[in-house]
């Protein structure tokens, strides 16, 4: 039997290697080219950390229910494997929100075990457990509401007068109860339960008013909170792997949240408390004019004889599962000598990187995909900007109309192209409820219908033109 010192050394060494794999994986996830290998490296780190915990804790602990732990891992792993295989690309944001909530819930559960146990803890550990439990519980319930909104289980944002003051009151109650627990004034089961209840209610109350258009930022924020909660609970358990992994996830999530908010030209406070997302009116947008339709046959001819086309994908592309058809159209156009590029806005879709994942699934080469800063200047030389299911990210009101709710938000300059073709189901507003000035410009033509069917018609039209 190895000595306790040897077990401790091997455990910490395993956690150090796992942490290095986490960081390497996260670094590689920053580029679409290496993202897949990044996920694998990070997964390997998680596997190593799990095995090290199972082996060394089992050896060193006097009482350890190995069957219960392994059984829980097996059940959870099976559920994740099956759901991950079956989830549609359109449902990926919901899955991310749900899984992120599970991480926050797990951190809160660790805190609950510590706080309910009645064991003696020093002030630092007790504070870490309480703060981590609070953050984890907020992330858990908030992520579940985000999931319900994205899944369509909650179709309206709940808003009422004095809502912000109510949320503040809930926050103060949670802080007050947490302070009582940490200070030892009252750490009874009832107070601890009330503390967690207040944190869970706060997560719900914070997320219910937020409109669906802001969900990418919300998901990113709760991802950061989950990471922080895990990091705090890592201190409580003296687990280096949890500390490092939680800190890395929390830092990455925080940076991503800031980038997403910046891409919308809005502060995080505005996203959380301005109640924007579903209340904007057509009058506020100031859009006048009418949309002009085009037949797929005419649009196909226009595209076949173009020199440069920029494709802007949006959530409508994901809903229609049209990414493979779009790649087929792209290959056909390239064979015709047309230069085709894809333009990705940071907040396109329902989660960070949604469109990148969508195009990667269809096999679109990474060198054809550019982000906003890289490609915006090229719209002026594009013969056609093909918009598929995107709305706010190409709305020129963000540039020119101070009365628009999205004024100041960086957008893709699709309106600078010589011709604009918009594939859209109908004449309604987008997910955020804002009319799009691009749709009524002189050079814009609307190709109405399901994206997959419309792109299929374009493919036939391009073939006929050739």
GIVENSUL-V879554 format. One record per backbone hydrogen bond with DSSP energy under -0.5 kcal/mol. NH is the residue of the N-H (numbers start at 1). CO is the residue of the C=O. E is the energy in kcal/mol with one decimal. If there is no record, write none. Layout:
nh=NH co=CO e=E
nh=NH co=CO e=E
This chain:
nh=7 co=3 e=-2.4
nh=8 co=4 e=-2.4
nh=9 co=5 e=-2.4
nh=10 co=6 e=-2.7
nh=11 co=7 e=-2.4
nh=12 co=8 e=-2.4
nh=13 co=9 e=-2.4
nh=14 co=10 e=-2.3
nh=15 co=11 e=-2.3
nh=16 co=12 e=-2.2
nh=17 co=13 e=-2.2
nh=18 co=14 e=-2.5
nh=19 co=15 e=-2.7
nh=20 co=16 e=-2.1
nh=21 co=17 e=-2.1
nh=22 co=18 e=-2.3
nh=23 co=19 e=-2.4
nh=24 co=20 e=-2.5
nh=25 co=21 e=-2.7
nh=26 co=22 e=-2.7
nh=27 co=23 e=-2.4
nh=28 co=24 e=-2.2
nh=29 co=25 e=-1.6
nh=30 co=27 e=-1.2
nh=31 co=28 e=-1.1
nh=34 co=31 e=-0.7
nh=35 co=31 e=-1.0
nh=38 co=34 e=-2.0
nh=39 co=35 e=-2.2
nh=40 co=36 e=-1.7
nh=41 co=37 e=-2.5
nh=42 co=38 e=-2.4
nh=43 co=39 e=-2.4
nh=44 co=40 e=-2.3
nh=45 co=41 e=-1.9
nh=46 co=42 e=-2.2
nh=47 co=43 e=-2.3
nh=48 co=44 e=-2.4
nh=49 co=45 e=-2.5
nh=50 co=46 e=-2.4
nh=51 co=47 e=-2.6
nh=52 co=48 e=-2.7
nh=53 co=49 e=-2.0
nh=54 co=50 e=-2.5
nh=55 co=51 e=-3.0
nh=56 co=52 e=-2.3
nh=57 co=52 e=-0.5
nh=57 co=53 e=-1.7
nh=58 co=54 e=-1.5
nh=59 co=55 e=-2.0
nh=60 co=56 e=-2.3
nh=61 co=57 e=-2.3
nh=66 co=64 e=-1.8
nh=69 co=65 e=-2.0
nh=70 co=66 e=-2.9
nh=71 co=67 e=-2.4
nh=72 co=68 e=-2.1
nh=73 co=69 e=-2.3
nh=74 co=70 e=-2.7
nh=75 co=71 e=-2.5
nh=76 co=72 e=-2.6
nh=77 co=73 e=-2.9
nh=78 co=74 e=-2.3
nh=79 co=75 e=-2.4
nh=80 co=76 e=-2.4
nh=81 co=77 e=-2.6
nh=82 co=78 e=-2.6
nh=83 co=79 e=-2.5
nh=84 co=80 e=-2.6
nh=85 co=81 e=-1.8
nh=86 co=82 e=-1.9
nh=87 co=83 e=-2.2
nh=91 co=88 e=-1.1
nh=92 co=89 e=-1.2
nh=95 co=91 e=-2.0
nh=96 co=92 e=-2.5
nh=97 co=93 e=-2.5
nh=98 co=94 e=-2.6
nh=99 co=95 e=-3.0
nh=100 co=96 e=-2.4
nh=101 co=97 e=-2.1
nh=102 co=98 e=-1.8
nh=103 co=99 e=-1.7
nh=104 co=100 e=-2.0
nh=105 co=101 e=-2.6
nh=106 co=102 e=-2.4
nh=107 co=103 e=-2.0
nh=108 co=104 e=-2.2
nh=109 co=105 e=-2.2
nh=110 co=106 e=-2.0
nh=111 co=107 e=-2.0
nh=112 co=108 e=-2.4
nh=113 co=109 e=-2.3
nh=114 co=110 e=-1.9
nh=115 co=111 e=-2.8
nh=116 co=112 e=-2.8
nh=117 co=113 e=-1.2
nh=118 co=114 e=-0.6
nh=126 co=122 e=-2.5
nh=127 co=123 e=-2.4
nh=128 co=124 e=-2.7
nh=129 co=125 e=-2.6
nh=130 co=126 e=-2.1
nh=131 co=127 e=-2.9
nh=132 co=128 e=-2.8
nh=133 co=129 e=-2.2
nh=134 co=130 e=-2.3
nh=135 co=131 e=-2.6
nh=136 co=132 e=-2.6
nh=137 co=133 e=-2.3
nh=138 co=134 e=-2.2
nh=139 co=135 e=-2.5
nh=140 co=136 e=-2.4
nh=141 co=137 e=-2.4
nh=142 co=138 e=-2.5
nh=143 co=139 e=-2.3
nh=144 co=140 e=-1.7
nh=145 co=141 e=-1.8
nh=146 co=142 e=-2.2
nh=147 co=143 e=-2.6
nh=148 co=144 e=-2.3
nh=149 co=145 e=-2.4
nh=150 co=146 e=-2.5
nh=151 co=147 e=-2.5
nh=152 co=148 e=-0.6
nh=152 co=149 e=-0.7
nh=153 co=148 e=-1.9
nh=154 co=148 e=-1.7
nh=155 co=153 e=-0.5
nh=158 co=208 e=-1.1
nh=159 co=157 e=-0.7
nh=163 co=160 e=-1.5
nh=166 co=162 e=-1.9
nh=167 co=163 e=-2.5
nh=168 co=164 e=-2.3
nh=169 co=165 e=-2.3
nh=170 co=166 e=-2.4
nh=171 co=167 e=-2.4
nh=172 co=168 e=-2.5
nh=173 co=169 e=-2.3
nh=174 co=170 e=-2.5
nh=175 co=171 e=-2.7
nh=176 co=172 e=-2.7
nh=177 co=173 e=-2.6
nh=178 co=174 e=-2.5
nh=179 co=175 e=-2.4
nh=180 co=176 e=-1.9
nh=181 co=177 e=-1.9
nh=182 co=178 e=-2.5
nh=183 co=179 e=-2.7
nh=184 co=180 e=-1.0
nh=185 co=180 e=-0.8
nh=186 co=180 e=-1.5
nh=192 co=188 e=-2.5
nh=193 co=189 e=-2.5
nh=194 co=190 e=-2.3
nh=195 co=191 e=-2.4
nh=196 co=192 e=-2.2
nh=197 co=193 e=-2.4
nh=198 co=194 e=-2.4
nh=199 co=195 e=-2.0
nh=200 co=196 e=-2.5
nh=201 co=197 e=-2.4
nh=202 co=198 e=-2.2
nh=203 co=199 e=-1.9
nh=204 co=200 e=-1.7
nh=205 co=201 e=-2.9
nh=206 co=202 e=-2.6
nh=207 co=203 e=-1.4
nh=208 co=204 e=-2.3
nh=209 co=205 e=-0.6
nh=210 co=207 e=-1.1
nh=211 co=276 e=-1.3
nh=214 co=211 e=-1.6
nh=215 co=212 e=-1.7
nh=217 co=214 e=-0.6
nh=218 co=214 e=-2.0
nh=219 co=215 e=-3.2
nh=220 co=216 e=-1.8
nh=221 co=217 e=-2.4
nh=222 co=218 e=-2.6
nh=223 co=219 e=-1.8
nh=224 co=220 e=-1.9
nh=225 co=221 e=-2.3
nh=226 co=222 e=-2.4
nh=227 co=223 e=-2.0
nh=228 co=224 e=-2.2
nh=229 co=225 e=-2.6
nh=230 co=226 e=-2.5
nh=231 co=227 e=-2.3
nh=232 co=228 e=-2.5
nh=233 co=229 e=-2.3
nh=234 co=230 e=-1.8
nh=235 co=231 e=-1.4
nh=236 co=232 e=-1.5
nh=237 co=233 e=-2.2
nh=238 co=234 e=-0.7
nh=239 co=234 e=-2.7
nh=240 co=238 e=-0.7
nh=243 co=239 e=-2.0
nh=244 co=240 e=-2.7
nh=245 co=241 e=-2.7
nh=246 co=242 e=-2.5
nh=247 co=243 e=-2.2
nh=248 co=244 e=-2.7
nh=249 co=245 e=-2.6
nh=250 co=246 e=-2.7
nh=251 co=247 e=-2.7
nh=252 co=248 e=-2.8
nh=253 co=249 e=-2.8
nh=254 co=250 e=-2.1
nh=255 co=251 e=-2.4
nh=256 co=252 e=-2.5
nh=257 co=253 e=-2.4
nh=258 co=254 e=-2.1
nh=259 co=255 e=-2.4
nh=260 co=256 e=-2.7
nh=261 co=257 e=-2.5
nh=262 co=258 e=-2.4
nh=263 co=259 e=-2.2
nh=264 co=260 e=-0.8
nh=264 co=261 e=-0.7
nh=265 co=262 e=-1.4
nh=266 co=261 e=-2.5
nh=271 co=267 e=-1.9
nh=272 co=268 e=-2.4
nh=273 co=269 e=-2.4
nh=274 co=270 e=-2.1
nh=280 co=432 e=-0.6
nh=285 co=281 e=-1.3
nh=286 co=282 e=-1.3
nh=287 co=282 e=-0.8
nh=292 co=439 e=-0.6
nh=293 co=291 e=-0.5
nh=294 co=446 e=-2.1
nh=299 co=295 e=-2.3
nh=300 co=296 e=-2.7
nh=301 co=297 e=-1.7
nh=302 co=298 e=-2.2
nh=303 co=299 e=-2.2
nh=304 co=300 e=-2.5
nh=305 co=301 e=-1.6
nh=306 co=303 e=-1.4
nh=309 co=339 e=-2.9
nh=310 co=384 e=-2.4
nh=311 co=309 e=-0.5
nh=311 co=341 e=-3.2
nh=312 co=386 e=-3.1
nh=313 co=311 e=-0.6
nh=313 co=343 e=-0.5
nh=314 co=388 e=-2.0
nh=315 co=389 e=-0.5
nh=316 co=389 e=-1.4
nh=317 co=314 e=-1.3
nh=317 co=388 e=-0.7
nh=318 co=314 e=-1.0
nh=319 co=315 e=-2.6
nh=320 co=316 e=-1.9
nh=321 co=317 e=-0.5
nh=321 co=318 e=-0.9
nh=322 co=317 e=-2.1
nh=326 co=322 e=-2.4
nh=327 co=323 e=-2.0
nh=328 co=324 e=-2.0
nh=329 co=325 e=-2.5
nh=330 co=326 e=-2.5
nh=331 co=327 e=-2.5
nh=332 co=328 e=-1.9
nh=333 co=329 e=-2.4
nh=334 co=330 e=-2.7
nh=335 co=331 e=-2.1
nh=336 co=332 e=-1.0
nh=337 co=334 e=-1.8
nh=338 co=333 e=-2.5
nh=339 co=307 e=-2.8
nh=340 co=338 e=-0.6
nh=341 co=309 e=-2.2
nh=342 co=368 e=-3.1
nh=343 co=311 e=-2.9
nh=344 co=342 e=-0.5
nh=344 co=370 e=-2.7
nh=348 co=345 e=-1.9
nh=353 co=346 e=-0.6
nh=354 co=351 e=-2.0
nh=355 co=348 e=-0.5
nh=357 co=353 e=-2.2
nh=358 co=354 e=-2.1
nh=359 co=355 e=-2.5
nh=360 co=356 e=-2.2
nh=361 co=357 e=-2.1
nh=362 co=358 e=-1.1
nh=363 co=359 e=-0.6
nh=363 co=360 e=-1.0
nh=364 co=359 e=-2.3
nh=368 co=365 e=-1.7
nh=369 co=366 e=-1.5
nh=370 co=342 e=-2.7
nh=372 co=344 e=-0.9
nh=375 co=371 e=-1.8
nh=376 co=372 e=-1.9
nh=378 co=375 e=-1.8
nh=379 co=375 e=-0.5
nh=379 co=376 e=-1.1
nh=381 co=378 e=-1.1
nh=382 co=379 e=-1.4
nh=383 co=308 e=-1.9
nh=384 co=308 e=-1.5
nh=385 co=419 e=-2.3
nh=386 co=310 e=-2.4
nh=386 co=384 e=-0.6
nh=387 co=385 e=-0.8
nh=387 co=421 e=-3.1
nh=388 co=312 e=-2.7
nh=388 co=386 e=-0.6
nh=389 co=387 e=-0.6
nh=389 co=423 e=-1.7
nh=394 co=391 e=-1.8
nh=395 co=392 e=-1.5
nh=396 co=394 e=-0.7
nh=398 co=395 e=-1.9
nh=399 co=396 e=-1.7
nh=400 co=396 e=-1.6
nh=401 co=397 e=-2.0
nh=402 co=400 e=-0.8
nh=404 co=401 e=-1.8
nh=407 co=404 e=-1.8
nh=408 co=398 e=-3.6
nh=409 co=406 e=-2.3
nh=412 co=393 e=-2.9
nh=414 co=412 e=-2.1
nh=416 co=413 e=-1.8
nh=417 co=414 e=-1.6
nh=418 co=382 e=-2.3
nh=419 co=383 e=-0.7
nh=420 co=443 e=-2.5
nh=421 co=385 e=-2.4
nh=422 co=420 e=-0.5
nh=422 co=445 e=-2.5
nh=423 co=387 e=-3.3
nh=423 co=421 e=-0.6
nh=424 co=422 e=-0.7
nh=424 co=447 e=-1.5
nh=430 co=434 e=-0.9
nh=433 co=430 e=-1.6
nh=437 co=435 e=-0.6
nh=439 co=436 e=-1.0
nh=440 co=437 e=-1.1
nh=441 co=438 e=-1.3
nh=444 co=441 e=-1.3
nh=445 co=420 e=-2.8
nh=446 co=292 e=-3.3
nh=447 co=422 e=-3.1
nh=447 co=445 e=-0.5
nh=448 co=446 e=-0.8
nh=449 co=424 e=-2.1
nh=454 co=450 e=-2.9
nh=455 co=451 e=-2.7
nh=456 co=452 e=-1.9
nh=457 co=453 e=-1.9
nh=458 co=454 e=-2.0
nh=459 co=455 e=-2.3
nh=460 co=456 e=-1.8
nh=461 co=457 e=-2.2
nh=462 co=458 e=-2.7
nh=463 co=459 e=-2.2
nh=464 co=460 e=-2.3
nh=465 co=461 e=-1.9
nh=466 co=462 e=-1.4
